[in-house]
Amino acid sequence: MSMNGSNLLILANVGTPETPAYQVVGCQRGATIDEQTAEIDASCKSSRNKRVLPGRYSSSISLDGLYVPDDAAFQALRDANRNGELVLIAREEFGEVLETANCLVTAMPQAFPDQDVATISVSLTVDDGWTVVGS
């Protein structure tokens, strides 16, 4: 059964790596989680058919929301970006944290249009894959 996209939230660690404290990145409007496996071509001249092997797995997250300057999760993302550090991210569905990943903030544009809400977009690249919570 499908679900309402509002039931998925991206959270950032505002605690320490040893004692994470996840907080929703304020006023999210959209999130996309992209997972890919690179293709390794294992074809040879003896067959017309293409043969493939699974290559590297990668994942990234893009997040759009309203700009909330005093939001602790936004500040954690901004600090990680400015300091060149990884930030611990969690994926939550229906109020339950299901997976976590260390991520590199690769872009963080902020828009401040006249007579409209200020917004942020955040692009994250997952380092070393997702960890299922409880496994």
Secondary structure, DSSP 8 states (H G I E B T S, - for coil): ----GGGEEEEEE-S-SSS--EEE-SSEEEEEEEEEEEEEE---TT-SS--EEEEEEEEEEEEEEE--TT-HHHHHHHHHHHHT-EEEEEEEETTEEEEEEEEEEEE--EE--TTS--EEEEEEEEEEEEEETT-
